[in-house]
Amino acid sequence: MAAAVASLYRRVLPSPPAVDFASPEGKRLFAEALSAGTMEGFFSLISCFQTQSEPAFCGLASLAVVLNALAIDPGRRWKGPWRWFDESMLDCCEPLDKVKAQGITFGKVACLAHCSGAKVQSFRANRATIDDFRSHLVRCVSSQDCHLIASYHRKPFQQTGTGHFSPIGGYHAGQDMALILDVARFKYPPHWVPLPLLWEAINTTDDTTGLHRGYMLVSRHTAAPSLLYTVSCGDESWKSMTKYFAEDLPNILEIESLDNVPTLLSRLIATLPANAGALIKWVVEVRRREEGGSSLSKEEKERLFLKENVLQQVRDTMLFTMVHDQQHASNSCCNCPSTSEEDSLTRIAAAVCCQGAAMLSGNLASQDVFCCRETCLKCIQANGDGLKTVISGSVISQGNEQGVDMLLPMSRSCTSSCNSNLSNEIIKYPSSADVLTVLLLALHPSTWLNIKDERLKAEFQTLVSTDNLPGDLKREIMHLRRQLNYLTSYREEEEYEDPMPPSP
């Protein structure tokens, strides 16, 4: 006889203090709140609502629901031809296998929201009041362009479990109650709770981190925050780069012998940490080869055009020219990867095709099992608007072969003969000089205040100024600057966190 296996089917919702959303009392609260105008955000949330797929994925599920409710385009496919946020795509700030095993912290969820293209305002409970929380909640539930995610402890509600994340779907002002859309629907249904009790649950300390829980407001940016470049917030280069900007760079800038821009750039390039190039990455779109056929869709063409426009605008800056010249004058020092070695298009294509195949198969946690057998450069029609360069890769995983297309942004000044042999092509795709230029532009203006030579300081500040940048590039740089500032603050605050799995 087979052995018995323990299992659970839902829990009885402790009521009071909670009120089941589907109960007569819950329906009354909903109707009155709807009439009062504090359920406006509910409908977009419920239209995209999902149950967390893993016991420790409450933060990822809550964020996926909110991002989809805000109609933020992830800019990459989920499955088939569809672009849609799913838990499996929220892996840039923390590896999915780590989240599955250990859960995710409040700061990392905010980081993920930011990197996914949303505007984020996050509040730790020890830096806010119940009145702040109520005011922010009323603002969110009274509109469809902002949603609130709460990080709270279940104990004040007499529920089983510990730390949890869920979106808040509505508010009843007369009875001061909030509607929790619990993403652990296998455990508890959506339920109303007294707002003071919800604040008590939020105003708790995560014993494993020593930090307070909190809440975050997630909304849309007025324009796409990132077109081509993004901060690689999950990369270990953060630690060395933070030290470099905080300690090493100020000392370098104070050296008296730095009296001209080429000398300054040469010193910057020579002293960058070895993994500096991993901090900012360029983003390409991938698709299954059989989906695309021999042409690009209108949407694909438009996104590729925007990426190429940003790339060209970077190269039109005087700063890029000087960075490029300094890199080649110093024979592309080992600290800053050269365009001929580390930026090898063949190597990049193989890595991106493997990442794309893992993403398209929904198997991101096992990306290492994908191996790119070959890559091939080709030109395809861009919906009647000329030819565009695409790299096709054949990816092998567990004996199965998958064809992946990588849509390659290039400088418009480049002409391509479209041969199938990558090694014979001279293609101006984003290189280390582009990335370094973008990084220098994205650093906060105060970075350069330590330059002692006033003439040099004025000249360099003009070079890195965003005032006269073209619109697309300026938006890109300002987004990267926000990412750098935002993520650095969370890295500093959560440097010693060792999160444990939140109970569903």
N, C-alpha and C positions, 0 to 999 in steps of 0.2 A: 504494500500500500504506500502511496506517495506521502511524504511528510507534509504537515500543515504549514502554511505560510501566513504569517501575521499581516494584516492589512487594515486600512482605515477607509471609511467612506464618510467624509464631511464631519463636522462637529456641530453640536447644538450651540447656536449663537446665544451667549449670555445676555438676557434681556429682562429687566434693565441691566446695564445702562444703555445697551444698544437697542435700536429699533430696526427690525428687518425691513428692508426696502419694499418687499412684496406684501407685507402685512397691511391690514386695513389702516393702521396708524401710519405706516410708512407711506402708503399711497396718499393719505390726507396731507402729510407733510410735503410730499412732492407737489401736489396740486396747489397748495398755498404758496410754496416757494416759487413755483412756475408763474403763478399769477403776480407775484411780487417782483419778478424779473431777475431772480437770483439762481436760475437754473439754465441760463443761456449756454454755458459751456458744456452742459451735460450731453446734449444731443450729438455734438461732434465727437466727444469722448466715447459715448456708448456705440456710435457707429463704427469705431475702430477698436473696440475693446477686445482684449484677449486674456486668456488664463496663462499665468507663468508656466513655462514648459519644464522647469526644474525647480526643486525645493529652494534653491538659493538664488533664483533668477528674478526675484520680486522687483529689484531695482531696474533690471534690464526690461522686463515686461512693462513696468510703469512708464518707462521712458519711451519704449516703442509705441505704446498707445498714444502718448501725448504728441510725439513727433508726427505720427500719422494723422491725428486729429487736427494738427496745425497745418496739414497739407504741405509739409516740408519735403521737397524732392531729395532723396538720398543721392541722386546723381549716379547710381549704379544699380545693376539689376539684382533682384532678389531671386526669383526663379522664372524660367521661361523668359518672356520679353518684359516682365513686370518689374518696375522699380517700386519698392515698398520696404519700410523699416520692419525688421524682424530681430528678435533677440540675437540671432546668429551673426548679425551684421554689426553689433555694438561691441567691438573688440579692440578699439584703438587705444584705450587708456588702461585696459587690463585684459590679459588673455582669457578667453572664454573658459578654458579648462581650469584656470585658477579661480574664476568666479564660481564655477560649478562646485569646486571643492571647498572654497573658503568664503564665498559671498563677496559683496562689494561694499565699499564705504560710501558715505554721503558725498564726500569730495569727489570720488571717482565717478559717481553718477552725474554730478554737475559737470565734470570734465567731459564725459561722454556726450551730454546734451550740447555742450558748447562745440565740440568737435564735429557733431552731426549737423551743424549748421543752424542751431537755434540760438536765440538770445537768452541768456540765463542770469537771473539774480538769485543768489543763494543766501540764506540767513541761518546761522547757528542760533539755537535757542538762547544761549547765554549772551547773545548780542542783539536780541530783539525782545519785545514784550508781547503779551497776549493781545494788546490793542493793535500792535503792528500786524500781528498775524491775522486778526479779524479784518483789518482794513485791506490787507493784501488779498485775503480770500474773497471778500466781497467784490473787489475789483476784477478778479479772475472769473468768478462764477456769473458775473453780470455781462460778460462779453464772450466772444468766441475766438479771440486772438491771443488769449493767455490762459495757461492752465497751471495748477499748483500740484506739486508732488510733495507728499509729507513722508518724512522718515521718523518713525515712532516706535515705541515699545508697546506690546500688546497687553501687558499686565494691568494697567489702569482700567481696561475694558473687561477684565476678568477672562480674557481669552488665553488659550494655550499658545506657547511660543514666546519669542523674545523680539528682536529687532525686525522691522518690516518696512517696506515701501509700498505706497499706493497713491493713485491720483485722487484728488478731492473733487467730487462731481457737482456739488451744490451746497446751498446754505439756506436755512430757515431763520430769518431774522427774529421773528416773534418768539421763538423758543430757543434761539441761539444754538442751533444744531447744525452740524456739518455732515454731508453724505460722503462716506468712504466707499470708493469703488474698489473693493478688495480684489487684487489680481490673483490671489490664492482662492479662486472660486471653488476649487475642489474641497476647500475647508470651510470658509464662511461666505455667505452671500453679501452683496452690497448692504450697507447698514448706516443708519443715522446714529450719530453720537453727540452728546453735549460738547460744544466747542471748548469750554473750560477744561473738560476731561481730555479732549484731543490735545490741547496745549500741554497739559500735564504729561501726556504720553510722549509728546515731542520734546519737552523740556527734561530729557533724561540723558544720562551719560552712557556712552558705549564703553563698557568696562574693558574691552579688549584694546581700545584705542585711547581712552582717557579724554575723548572729545565729545561735545554735546551733539545730539542729533539736531535736526532742523527741518527747514522746508525750502523749496526753490520755486521760483516763478519762471516758467518756460514759455517763450513767445517767438514769433517769427521776426527775422530781420526784414527791413524794407527792401533789401536787395540780396542776391546770392552772396554769402560771405566769402566764398572761396571758389576760384575758377581753376587754378592750376597748381598752386603751392599750398601746403599745409604743414603745421608743426607736427612732428612725429612724437606725440606725447608719451607713447609707450616705450620709447627707446631709452636705453641706459645712458645715452649721451647727455641727458639732462643733468646728471650729477656733475660731470666734468665741465660742462658748459656753464652751469650756474657758478661754479668756483671760478672759472675763467673770467666771467663778466663781473663778478663781485670782488675778486681779489687781484687776478693777474692783469687784466686790461687796465684798471686805473693806474697801476704801477708803470705799465708800458707807456701810457699816454703822458706821464709826468717826466719822461726822460728828455733832457734838454736837447739831445742830438736830433730829435724828430722835428725837422724844420721845413719839410715839404710833404705833399700828399703821397708821391711814390714811395718815399722812405717809410711813411706811416703805414701804407698798405702792405709794403713788403714785410714789415715787422708783424703786422696783424696776421698775415698769411703764414709766416714762419712759426708763430707761437700758438696758433690754434690747436686745440686738443686733437688727437689723432682721429677721433670719431665725430668731429664737428660737422662733417658733411651729412651725417645721419639725422641731424636735428630738424632740418626742413627738407621735405620730400616733394617731388612733383607727382601729381595725380593723373593717371590715365584711366580710360574706360575700357573694360573688357566685355566680350560677348561670346556666346557659343558661335563657332564658325558657321554652322548650318542655319542659324537664325538670320545672319546678316546677308548671306548670299554674296552677290558681287556688287553691292551698292550700299551706301550709307542712307539711313533714314533722314528725314528733315531735322528731327531732334538731334540725332547724332552729329549731323553736319554743323548745326548751330552751336552745340557745345564744343565741338572741336575747333570751330572758328574762334570762339571766345578764348579758348586756351592758347591758340596760336597768336591771337591778338595780344594777350598778356605777355607771352614769351617775346614777341617782337618789341613791345614797349619796354621791357627790361633791357633789351639789347640796344635800344635807342638812347639809353641814358649814358651820360659821360662817365658815371661811376662804373658801369659795366666795362666800358672800354679800358679804363685804368686798371680794374681788377684783372681783366683778361690779359692785359699786357704784363702786369706784374707776375701773374701765374706763369706765363711762358718765359719771362725773363729769368725767373728763379728755377726754371726747368720743372715746374710743378712739384713743389716740395712734397715730401711724404706725408705731411700733416694734412694737406689739402688735396684730395684725389684729383688726378689729372684726367682730362677729357679722353686721352688715348688709352688709359688703363682702367681706373675704377669706374669711369662712365661708359665703359664698353657697351655698345647697344645690344650686342649679342647676349651679354651677361644680364643686363637689365631686362631684356625681353624674356629670357628664360625664367627669371625670378617672378616677373609680373604675370606671365602665363600660368605659372604654378599657383600663384596667389589667386588669380582669376578662376582657375579650374576648381580650387578649393571652395571659393566663395559661391560659384555657380552650383556646386554640388551640395552646398550646405554643410560642408565638412571642414570648417575653418580650424577646429581644434586639432585636426590631424594633417595640417598643411605639409608636414615633412614627408608624407607618403607619396606626394606628387613629384614626378620627375619629368622635366621637359626634354623630349627626345630630339627635337629639332625646331628651328625657327626659320621663317622665310619672309622676306620683304616683298610686298606687292603693292600695286596701286589699284584702287577701285573707284568707281564713279560715286560722286557725292550728290546724289539726287539731281542729276542734270547740271551740276555746277562744277564741272571739272573733276580732276583726279585728286585723291587723298591717299596718303601713305598709311598702310596697315601692316602690322607684323602678325603673321599667323604662326601659332605654336602647336605642336602635337605633344600632349601631356599624357603620360602613362601613370596609372594608379591601380595597383592590384590586378595587373594584367589587362585593364581596360584602357582604351585610348580615347582621348577627348580633344577635339579641335577647338582652339581658343583664338579669337582675334583681339589684338591690342591696337586701339586707335591712337596713333602717335601724333602728338602736337609737334609742329616744326616751325622754324622761322620762315616767314613768307619770302625772304630774300633768297632762299635756297631753291635750287632746281634739282630734280631727281630724274635719273634715267630709268628708275623703277626696275632695276635688275633684281633677280631673286637671290643674289649672293650678297648677304649683309656686309661682308668684309670689304667689298668693293664700293660701297656707298659712302658718300660724304653727306651726312644729314645733320642739320643744325637742330637737334632736339635739346631739351634742357640739360645743361652741363653743370659742372662744379662752379664755373665762373658765374652762371646765372644764379645758382643757389646762394653763393657767397654774397653776390650783389643784393639779392632779396633779403638776406639775413641782415646785412649792414643797414639797409633801408628800414627794416622792421624794428631795429633796436630803438629804445626810447631815446629821444633827443638829449636827455640829461647824461647819457653814456659818454658823450664827448666833451663834457665840461672840464674834465681834468687835463685837457691839452693845454700845456703851459704857453706855447707860442700863440699869441692872440691872432696873428695873421693866419697861421695854419688852422687854428680853431675855426675862424670865420669861413675860410675856404672849404674846409671839410664839412662843416655844418651845411653849407650851400649844396655840396655834392649829395648829402644824404637827406636833404629836405624833401618832404612830400608835397610841398606847396604847389609846385609846377608839374607834378606828375599827371599823365593822362588819367581819365576817369577810371577805367577798368583796373589799371595797375595801382592807382591810389587806394581803391577799395580793397584790393588784394593785400596791400602792405598794411593798411590799417587793421584788417582782420587778423593778420599774422601778429601784429603788435599787441592786439587784445589777447590773442592766444598766449603769447609769451608772458605777458603780465599776469593773466588769469591763471594759467597753469603753474607758473612759478610760485604764486601765492599758495596754491594747494599743495605743491610739492614740499614747500617749507613747512606747512602746517601739519602734513600727514607723513612726514619723512619716516617716522618710527612706527607707523601703524602696522599691525599684523591682524587683519580682519578675520573674524570667525564667521561661519555660515549663519545668516539670519534665518530664524525659524519661519516657515511659511504660515 
